[in-house]
Amino acid sequence: MSPRLSESFRAQARACGSLGSAMYADLLARAADDLDQDGPTREVLRGYEDSAGPSALALRLAGSVHRLVLERRAGVLATYYPSVGGSWDAESGWEAFRDLLAAEPEAVREWLDRPPQTNEVGRSAALMAGLLTLTDALGDVPVRLVELGSSGGLNLLADRYRYRTADGRAVGPVDAPVTLSGAWVGDGPWTAPWPRLVERVATDVLPVDLTTTEGRLALTAYVWPDQAARHERLRGALAAVARTPVPVRRAGAREVVDTLELSEGCLTVLWHSVMWQYLDRSEQEAVRAGIDRLGAAATGRAPFAHLFLEPTRRTPESDHEFLVVLESWPAGARRVLATSRGHGLPTTWEGTSRSADSDG
């Protein structure tokens, strides 16, 4: 099996560690060693040798196994998963994980073709920073919100969540089922008019139906087992979507942008978060062309904005960062608003006019 695959697992392990999951940092590093040693991990992933990198195969594997744990199909492994009341132990937990892969390879492989459906609610903090920037400039304007890669549509309810800044201020509905603590750092437009959403359009190539047990299971499985705060946010967001259902239409990003039209008297916002890497180059280029078309059609009465949180370069020579970037028309301005993290928290305000070089 390609050494690139085991190295991609090690890179994902380091990323998980930097994002606060000691369990997955350990587990995926051990899985990488197992790949190199021709262990059960290698057999389960046979046929996926060329899936290193942006496909996030390590998270696909981890999510598939977590799903078996949540379904009570993983035997003793559940003892080590905090999401079901267990406690991770590096040696015994890895042994149980490896044994499951050896005993149930086909069950584990069932979800390897699925992209990770994280629908991370924390990313609403990053996206709301952009939305408040727009209402700060435009006032109480009706907003049509269109999302690419919506998964279950939870971030389209960003206006139904409450946000606490690092210095203790809070905005958003007081009875919100989700409170994002420490959401924002810095002096951003936190007192801008609260967005007035008149339309929510959720799209995904593999929609998650949150009215079903299967849909709720999928989202839970891709939340890392030892991150209790993320599981709590997900439970709150599921309560929010029960109050305000957001049906997710099956459609690819190119189709959505190609068929999107602006609306007189409304601000149309196209946003997305941590999904761009799953589009191939031709689709990225087609979506970019569609965004440029919409921008050229924007007017003062029918403004348009493209807002995203994606791994982005500030310049062609820069490293990737999780940047919150806002493009708005008819002015055609492009701004890096904030830096963030893969899960959206915290989002640190910049509010500069610097451009960013990005495939987003």
C-alpha positions in Angstrom: 0.0 0.0 0.0 1.2 3.5 -0.9 3.3 5.2 1.9 1.3 8.3 1.0 -1.7 6.8 2.6 -0.1 6.1 5.9 1.4 9.5 5.9 -2.0 11.1 5.2 -3.2 9.2 8.3 -0.4 10.6 10.4 -1.2 14.1 9.1 -4.8 13.7 10.1 -3.7 12.4 13.5 -1.7 15.6 14.0 -4.6 17.7 12.9 -7.0 15.9 15.3 -4.5 16.5 18.1 -4.2 20.2 17.3 -8.1 20.4 17.3 -8.3 18.9 20.8 -8.9 15.2 20.1 -6.2 13.2 21.9 -8.1 10.0 21.2 -8.1 10.4 17.4 -4.6 11.7 17.4 -3.5 8.5 19.1 -5.9 6.2 17.2 -5.1 7.4 13.7 -1.3 7.4 14.3 -1.6 3.8 15.3 -3.7 3.0 12.3 -0.9 4.6 10.1 1.6 2.2 11.7 -0.8 -0.7 11.1 -0.9 0.3 7.4 2.8 0.1 7.2 2.9 -3.2 9.1 0.4 -4.9 6.8 -2.2 -5.2 9.6 -6.0 -5.3 9.5 -6.2 -1.6 8.6 -4.4 -2.3 5.4 -6.9 -5.0 4.5 -9.9 -2.9 5.2 -8.6 -0.1 3.1 -7.6 -2.3 0.1 -8.7 -0.5 -3.0 -8.4 2.9 -1.5 -4.6 3.1 -2.0 -5.0 6.3 -4.0 -7.3 8.1 -1.6 -4.7 10.0 0.4 -5.1 13.7 1.0 -8.3 15.7 0.5 -10.6 12.7 0.5 -10.1 12.5 4.3 -10.0 8.7 4.2 -8.8 8.6 7.8 -11.9 10.4 9.0 -14.1 8.2 6.8 -12.6 5.1 8.5 -13.0 6.7 12.0 -16.5 7.7 11.3 -17.5 4.3 10.0 -16.2 2.6 13.1 -17.8 5.3 15.4 -21.1 4.5 13.7 -20.7 0.8 14.6 -20.1 1.9 18.2 -23.2 4.0 18.3 -25.2 1.2 16.8 -23.9 -1.2 19.5 -22.3 -3.3 16.8 -18.7 -2.8 17.9 -18.6 -5.1 20.9 -15.9 -4.3 23.5 -14.7 -1.3 21.6 -17.6 0.7 22.9 -15.9 0.5 26.4 -13.3 3.0 25.1 -15.5 5.5 23.3 -16.5 8.5 25.5 -19.5 9.3 23.2 -21.2 6.2 24.7 -19.9 6.5 28.2 -16.5 4.8 27.8 -13.0 6.1 28.3 -10.2 5.9 25.8 -7.2 3.8 26.7 -4.3 4.0 24.2 -3.2 0.4 24.4 -6.5 -1.5 25.1 -8.5 0.8 22.9 -6.3 0.4 19.9 -6.3 -3.4 20.4 -10.1 -3.4 20.4 -10.2 -1.2 17.4 -7.8 -3.4 15.5 -9.7 -6.5 16.5 -12.9 -5.0 15.1 -11.3 -4.3 11.8 -10.0 -7.8 11.6 -13.3 -9.4 12.6 -15.8 -7.1 10.7 -13.9 -5.7 7.6 -17.0 -5.5 5.5 -19.1 -3.7 8.1 -16.3 -1.2 8.5 -16.0 -0.7 4.7 -19.8 0.2 4.4 -19.2 3.9 4.9 -15.7 4.3 3.3 -17.3 5.8 0.1 -19.1 8.5 2.1 -17.5 11.9 2.5 -17.3 12.9 6.2 -20.7 14.5 7.1 -19.5 16.7 10.0 -22.0 19.6 9.6 -20.0 21.2 12.4 -22.2 23.7 14.2 -19.2 25.7 15.5 -18.6 26.9 11.9 -21.7 29.1 12.3 -19.6 31.4 14.4 -17.3 32.0 11.4 -20.1 32.4 8.9 -22.2 34.7 11.2 -19.2 37.0 11.5 -19.5 37.5 7.7 -23.3 37.9 7.8 -23.1 40.6 10.5 -20.5 42.4 8.4 -23.0 42.5 5.6 -25.9 43.7 7.8 -23.6 46.3 9.4 -23.1 47.7 5.9 -26.5 47.2 4.4 -28.8 47.5 7.4 -32.0 45.5 8.0 -32.1 43.9 4.5 -34.0 40.6 3.8 -31.4 37.8 3.3 -31.7 34.8 1.1 -29.1 32.3 2.3 -27.9 29.5 -0.1 -25.5 26.9 1.1 -23.2 24.5 -0.8 -22.4 21.2 0.9 -25.0 21.7 3.6 -25.0 18.1 4.9 -28.0 18.2 7.3 -28.5 22.0 7.0 -27.6 22.9 10.5 -25.5 26.0 9.7 -28.4 27.5 7.8 -29.9 28.0 11.3 -27.0 30.3 12.3 -29.4 33.1 13.2 -31.2 30.8 15.7 -28.0 30.3 17.7 -26.5 32.5 20.5 -22.9 33.7 20.4 -20.7 34.7 23.3 -17.5 36.7 22.6 -14.3 36.0 24.4 -14.8 39.1 26.5 -18.3 38.0 27.7 -20.7 39.8 25.4 -23.6 37.8 24.0 -25.8 38.2 20.9 -28.6 36.1 19.4 -31.8 34.7 20.7 -31.8 34.3 24.5 -33.7 31.0 24.3 -31.5 29.5 21.6 -30.9 25.7 22.0 -27.2 26.3 21.0 -24.8 28.8 22.6 -21.4 29.1 21.1 -19.2 30.2 23.9 -15.9 32.0 23.0 -17.2 32.3 19.4 -15.5 35.5 18.6 -12.3 37.2 19.5 -11.7 40.9 18.8 -13.8 43.9 18.0 -16.0 42.8 15.1 -19.5 44.0 14.0 -21.2 42.1 16.8 -23.8 44.9 17.4 -24.9 45.0 13.7 -28.6 44.4 12.8 -29.4 40.8 13.4 -29.8 39.0 10.0 -33.4 38.7 8.8 -33.5 35.5 6.8 -36.4 35.2 4.4 -35.2 32.1 2.6 -32.9 29.2 3.4 -31.7 26.9 0.6 -29.7 23.8 1.6 -28.0 21.6 -1.0 -25.7 18.7 -0.9 -24.6 15.8 -3.2 -25.4 13.4 -0.3 -28.1 15.1 1.8 -28.6 14.1 5.4 -32.3 13.8 6.4 -32.4 14.8 10.1 -36.0 13.6 10.4 -34.6 10.1 10.3 -32.6 8.0 12.9 -30.1 7.2 10.1 -29.5 10.9 9.4 -29.0 11.8 13.1 -26.7 8.8 13.4 -24.6 9.9 10.5 -23.9 13.4 11.9 -23.2 12.0 15.4 -20.8 9.4 14.0 -18.6 12.0 12.4 -18.2 14.1 15.6 -15.1 12.9 17.3 -15.9 10.7 20.3 -13.9 12.5 22.9 -15.2 16.0 22.1 -18.2 16.4 24.5 -18.8 20.1 23.7 -19.2 19.3 20.0 -21.7 16.5 20.8 -23.6 19.0 23.0 -23.7 21.6 20.2 -25.0 18.9 17.8 -27.8 17.9 20.2 -28.8 21.5 20.5 -28.8 22.1 16.8 -30.9 19.0 16.2 -33.4 20.5 18.6 -33.3 23.7 16.5 -33.9 22.0 13.2 -36.9 20.2 14.8 -38.4 23.7 15.4 -37.3 25.0 12.0 -36.9 22.2 9.5 -34.4 22.8 6.7 -34.9 20.3 3.8 -31.7 19.6 2.0 -32.0 19.4 -1.8 -29.8 16.8 -3.6 -27.6 18.9 -5.9 -24.0 19.4 -6.7 -22.3 22.8 -6.3 -22.1 23.5 -10.0 -25.8 22.9 -10.5 -26.7 25.1 -7.6 -24.6 28.1 -8.8 -25.6 27.6 -12.4 -29.3 27.8 -11.6 -29.1 30.5 -8.9 -30.6 33.9 -9.7 -30.6 37.1 -7.7 -33.7 38.6 -6.2 -34.8 42.2 -6.3 -35.1 43.7 -2.8 -33.1 40.9 -1.2 -29.4 40.2 -0.4 -28.5 36.8 -1.8 -25.7 35.2 0.1 -23.9 32.0 -1.1 -21.9 30.4 1.6 -20.0 27.2 2.3 -17.6 25.8 4.9 -14.9 23.2 4.7 -16.3 21.5 1.6 -14.3 23.0 -1.3 -11.6 20.3 -1.1 -14.2 17.6 -2.0 -14.9 19.3 -5.4 -12.6 18.3 -8.3 -10.8 21.0 -10.2 -13.3 21.3 -13.0 -16.2 21.8 -10.7 -14.3 24.3 -8.6 -13.7 26.3 -11.8 -17.3 26.1 -12.9 -18.5 27.3 -9.5 -16.1 30.1 -9.6 -17.3 31.1 -13.0 -20.9 31.0 -11.7 -20.0 33.2 -8.8 -18.4 35.7 -11.1 -21.6 35.7 -13.3 -23.8 36.4 -10.2 -21.4 39.2 -9.1 -21.6 40.8 -12.5 -25.4 40.7 -12.3 -25.6 42.3 -8.8 -27.1 45.7 -8.4 -27.8 48.0 -5.4 -31.4 46.6 -5.3 -30.2 43.0 -5.8 -26.8 42.7 -4.0 -24.9 39.4 -3.9 -22.3 38.0 -1.5 -20.0 35.0 -1.5 -18.9 34.0 2.1 -16.8 31.1 3.0 -14.7 29.4 5.7 -12.1 27.2 3.9 -8.4 26.4 4.0 -7.2 29.4 2.0 -3.9 31.0 1.1 -3.5 34.8 1.6 -1.0 34.8 -1.3 0.1 32.1 -3.7 3.3 31.6 -1.5 1.4 31.5 1.8 0.5 28.4 3.8 -3.2 27.5 4.0 -5.1 29.0 6.9 -8.8 28.7 7.9 -9.9 32.1 6.7 -13.3 33.7 6.7 -13.5 35.5 3.3 -16.2 37.8 2.1 -16.8 38.8 -1.5 -19.6 41.3 -2.1 -21.2 42.9 -5.1 -22.0 45.3 -6.8 -18.8 46.8 -5.3 -16.8 43.7 -6.0 -14.8 43.9 -2.8 -13.0 40.9 -1.4 -11.9 40.9 2.2 -10.3 38.5 4.7 -12.5 39.1 7.8 -11.2 36.6 10.3 -9.0 33.6 11.0 -10.7 30.5 12.4 -10.2 26.8 12.9 -11.6 23.8 11.1 -14.5 23.6 13.6 -15.1 27.3 13.6 -14.2 28.2 17.2 -12.8 30.6 18.0 -13.1 33.0 15.1 -10.6 35.9 15.5 -11.6 39.1 13.9 -9.3 40.9 11.4 -11.7 42.9 9.3 -9.0 44.0 7.0 -9.3 44.8 3.3 -6.5 42.3 2.3 -7.3 39.9 -0.5 -6.8 36.2 -0.3 -5.7 33.8 -3.0 -8.1 30.9 -2.9 -9.9 28.3 -4.9 -13.0 29.2 -2.8 
